[in-house]
């Protein structure tokens, strides 16, 4: 009789235990120990989850950062937790909001009230519009399809013809009938002529597909899944806009950190406000795009967008907005428009005493607190609604790009967005509590019982995976003194750690789509090296390399006999981009760091 194999320790990672989300919330509420937190604890005990996810605190009611921070964490902690039954159809709420915005866009009329006076300087909306249009023209310059073409790319997500599981670019390049909307047919024809090796016959569809994805406990988020080729074109246009904005200091790699620092300064001195807009991505109407952008850019955007969307019921609806979340240029376009309007307000309506700093990241706006009333008027005129719950121009609180500050002190909470029912999720929970508890030196011991409760629930075998801060959540974040890590024998000044990471099944895709994907990424990397680092060259005839070869050149070399297409493909498939990594459990991983930060003891 065959002996049963003993269960290996890592099999515990696949098992789901009882969810600890409620217990974590109860422990946090108890540790906070304020009247507000005790009221939430009472609601939790009675199963009144609707009260918890709707709870909020006003920064204006607090004078002490510590007390505010504790109550703020309690209010925010479970606000994005989607697994409580609170009697709300989150998808229906999101879809209703989507169509409310669409109906609102139909009522906009920028010409009839363009002489409307804004602010105290008798500046008209027409003056704001003209200034913003001039700024956008200066930022963008002329549109070039050749430049956009060098940045065309497929995203990793779903399309109207491909599920998210088949979202890799290799599948999309290999599709014989990729989807596109009718207005993009001319672009598809040009694309086919530019890349004859890419053999496809596009299928014309009505447009994008409207779906909802989780957002928070009370509503989902509406997004439009785009047709394959529309997304391919949209990402190219979006990249060009991003490059233009980067010349003006926007959307740089450090943009979020910069915004966060300005938010900290604003919370400390009150000079800067942080503004957030409601449904900003869905509120950029075609009319404002035609009003503010140069004609050649408008034409390009109209060719690549989806003019219709298909509802979950199958009904087809005309869109008044130029795009929604899911479109490849939405983020860059909204950044451009909001920045131009803010900058116009500064030029026309600011005084010498006002702070003239302004930065925009999507719909995340930072501008002088003194200009918020007039900016709100301007944004409202152009169809944008300031979200009062997330916008702050008075008081000691500011919020931007995921960072929250009270009087210059970081009070950023953490959010439980999913069940805590496995070892990886418990690692995350323990580390989140520890990070939140961090003081200038040491850790706030009020949260030590919360932390210990999570650690005690982790199986003993997995408690030994202790890692430094900054390498993720594949273990328990621990100080150097607690771990005493081994030095790296191969390099001085590096320390060894072990963590648990996802294990991926390497699946090679030996088909034409994979070849096109690799060639495309290598061609793309020539014009944007930061996007695809680490590609190695494959040497061909007369010192030709893959990194300098386009799809068109590939066809030419094959036809002239300079390379053998089959041999070349075998070489290409040895490269990393040709491999699809599919999650398949977890594994032990050895890593090395040159710095091991310390949090200090619980005090």
C-alpha positions, -999 to +999 in steps of 0.1 A: +000+000+000+013+034-011+023+058+018+005+091+018+028+120+013+031+142+044+015+176+039+042+202+032+041+234+052+034+256+022+001+238+016-013+259+045-010+290+023-037+276+000-062+271+028-086+297+039-092+302+076-120+321+093-120+357+081-104+380+107-116+413+092-143+418+119-119+409+146-093+433+133-119+461+132-130+453+167-094+454+180-087+487+162-118+503+177-109+491+211-073+503+208-084+538+196-104+541+228-124+573+220-161+579+222-163+577+184-145+544+182-166+529+210-197+538+191-184+519+161-175+490+183-211+489+195-224+490+159-200+461+150-212+440+179-248+445+168-240+437+131-249+473+121-224+474+092-243+501+073-235+526+101-198+517+101-193+521+063-211+554+064-193+568+094-171+599+090-153+625+110-148+662+104-112+675+108-127+708+119-139+691+151-104+683+162-075+703+176-052+673+183-036+652+155-034+621+177-071+620+185-081+628+150-057+601+136-073+575+158-109+584+149-100+589+113-086+554+111-117+540+127-139+558+102-119+548+071-108+513+080-138+493+068-152+519+044-139+500+013-147+465+026-171+449+001-180+416+019-206+430+044-242+427+034-256+462+039-286+460+016-270+481-012-268+469-048-234+485-055-234+478-092-268+494-096-256+525-077-226+528-099-246+525-131-271+550-120-244+575-112-228+569-146-261+578-164-268+607-141-235+622-153-244+615-189-277+633-186-260+662-169-235+665-198-264+670-222-275+701-204-241+719-207-240+750-229-207+768-228-216+795-253-248+810-239-232+820-206-197+827-217-199+863-206-207+853-170-185+871-146-164+850-122-145+863-091-140+899-081-120+911-111-148+911-136-132+882-155-155+864-178-158+827-184-149+834-220-116+849-208-109+817-188-118+796-217-096+815-241-066+814-217-071+777-210-073+770-247-041+789-254-023+771-227-034+737-240-023+747-275+011+757-261+015+724-241+004+701-269+018+716-301+009+698-333-004+663-332+017+637-351+004+602-359+040+591-364+048+600-328+016+584-315+023+553-336+056+548-318+037+545-285+008+523-296+004+494-272-020+469-257-027+472-220-027+441-197-064+441-190-096+428-206-109+441-240-143+436-256-130+404-272-106+392-245-112+384-209-087+395-183-073+360-182-063+365-218-053+401-214-016+396-223-005+414-254+005+381-270-032+370-272-042+404-286-015+405-312-025+369-321-062+377-325-075+372-360-106+393-354-096+421-330-125+445-322-126+481-330-153+508-333-165+520-367-148+554-364-114+538-360-115+518-392-092+542-411-066+538-383-068+500-386-062+502-423-031+524-418-019+501-391-022+471-414-002+489-441+025+498-416+029+463-402+022+437-430+034+409-408+005+415-384-022+396-401-057+405-388-092+413-401-108+437-376-144+431-365-164+463-361-183+465-329-207+491-314-181+504-290-170+499-254-186+476-229-199+492-196-191+471-165-186+478-128-157+469-105-154+471-067-148+506-054-159+508-018-185+493+006-214+514-008-208+516-045-189+500-074-169+519-100-181+521-136-155+515-163-158+510-200-139+481-214-126+492-248-123+474-281-089+459-287-076+482-314-092+513-299-072+507-267-041+501-288-045+536-304-056+553-272-025+543-253-003+558-279-022+591-278-022+591-240+016+586-240+021+616-262+000+638-240+019+625-210+052+634-226+040+669-233+028+674-197+061+661-184+078+690-201+057+712-179+065+693-147+033+672-146+029+634-144+066+628-138+075+596-120+077+615-087+044+634-093+025+616-065+053+622-039+054+659-050+016+662-046+018+645-012+045+670+000+024+700-011-006+685+007+016+682+039+026+719+035-010+729+029-021+712+061+006+729+081+003+765+068-032+766+051-019+783+020-026+754-004-059+734-009-064+699-021-094+695-045-110+663-056-138+660-082-168+637-083-169+613-113-142+634-130-133+607-156-169+605-167-174+643-168-151+653-196-176+660-223-170+660-260-180+697-261-153+708-237-127+689-257-138+706-289-138+739-271-103+737-256-081+714-277-066+722-311-086+707-340-059+681-350-059+667-315-097+667-314-097+647-346-072+622-333-092+617-300-125+612-319-109+586-342-096+565-312-125+569-287-156+547-285-186+568-294-211+542-280-211+518-251-229+485-246-248+482-213-249+450-193-284+445-207-271+446-243-286+480-250-263+504-270-260+540-258-244+571-273-218+587-250-217+624-244-184+621-226-152+617-246-141+587-226-144+569-193-121+549-170-108+521-191-098+544-220-061+546-227-059+584-227-085+594-201-061+600-173-037+622-193-065+641-210-083+650-177-049+661-162-043+684-191-078+700-190-079+705-152-043+719-152-052+744-180-083+756-162-064+760-129-036+777-146-060+801-163-076+809-130-042+817-115-033+840-144-066+859-144-077+859-108-048+856-084-033+885-065+004+891-056-003+878-021-016+845-032+004+813-036+007+806-074+017+770-070-005+745-089-002+708-097-026+683-111-025+645-111-057+632-128-085+649-109-063+654-078-057+692-078-036+714-055-040+751-057-040+782-035-067+781-008-077+816-017-086+806-053-108+777-044-141+796-046-135+809-081-120+776-093-151+759-081-172+783-102-151+777-132-151+740-129-188+740-124-193+760-155-174+735-176-194+705-161-171+694-132-184+690-096-161+695-066-164+667-041-169+685-008-162+654+013-127+650-002-118+687-009-101+708+018-092+745+017-097+754+053-087+738+086-057+716+094-064+686+071-053+679+035-054+648+013-037+641-020-025+610-039-033+586-011-015+606+017-035+624+045-021+651+068-034+669+098-014+701+108+016+687+089+015+653+106+009+621+085-024+605+095-028+583+065-051+553+075-051+519+060-081+502+044-094+466+046-104+459+010-107+421+011-111+392+035-083+384+060-085+346+057-050+334+046-014+337+056-005+363+029-035+385+040-025+382+077+011+393+067-005+423+051-027+430+081+001+427+107+024+449+086-003+475+080-009+478+118+028+481+124+033+508+097+003+528+110+017+526+146+050+540+137+061+571+156+092+593+151+110+565+170+093+534+182+058+521+178+026+531+195+019+504+221-018+511+221-019+490+189+003+462+202-027+439+212-040+443+177-007+434+162-002+404+185-037+391+178-028+389+141+006+374+146-008+347+170-032+336+142-004+329+118+008+293+118+042+289+136+060+278+105+052+311+087+061+334+116+098+328+108+096+347+075+108+381+088+116+408+063+128+444+061+104+473+054+103+482+017+102+447+001+064+441+002+043+419+025+057+385+019+066+381+055+065+399+089+082+433+087+108+432+115+138+452+128+174+442+121+180+436+158+150+412+160+162+392+129+200+395+130+201+387+092+229+368+076+252+389+054+254+382+017+286+362+010+287+375-025+285+412-019+296+434+010+270+455+027+240+434+018+217+414+041+198+382+033+161+377+040+135+350+032+099+357+023+069+340+007+060+351-028+035+339-055+047+311-076+040+314-113+036+287-139+057+296-169+037+291-200+055+297-233+033+309-262+051+297-293+029+315-318+028+344-341+011+367-316+040+362-292+065+371-319+046+403-327+045+411-290+082+408-285+090+427-317+066+455-307+080+458-272+116+460-285+106+486-311+087+505-284+117+504-261+138+522-287+117+553-283+109+548-246+137+528-229+123+532-194+091+513-203+108+480-213+141+478-195+163+447-195+158+435-231+188+416-245+197+419-282+196+390-306+223+394-331+214+390-368+230+395-402+253+425-405+251+434-368+213+440-370+197+435-336+161+429-325+162+461-305+165+482-336+142+461-358+106+470-365+078+447-377+082+461-412+120+454-411+113+419-399+092+412-430+119+427-452+147+407-437+127+375-441+118+382-477+154+390-486+167+359-469+188+378-443+172+358-415+151+326-413+118+335-398+114+302-379+149+303-365+144+339-355+111+331-337+128+303-317+155+328-306+128+354-297+108+328-277+138+323-254+133+359-242+113+367-211+085+387-228+074+355-246+065+339-213+031+342-196+035+338-159+003+325-144-001+324-105+001+290-091+004+290-053+034+303-033+071+296-028+100+305-005+121+333-019+156+345-010+163+382-013+190+407-004+189+444+007+216+469+014+195+488+040+174+473+068+152+501+083+142+499+120+109+509+134+120+507+171+103+490+201+067+493+211+065+522+236 
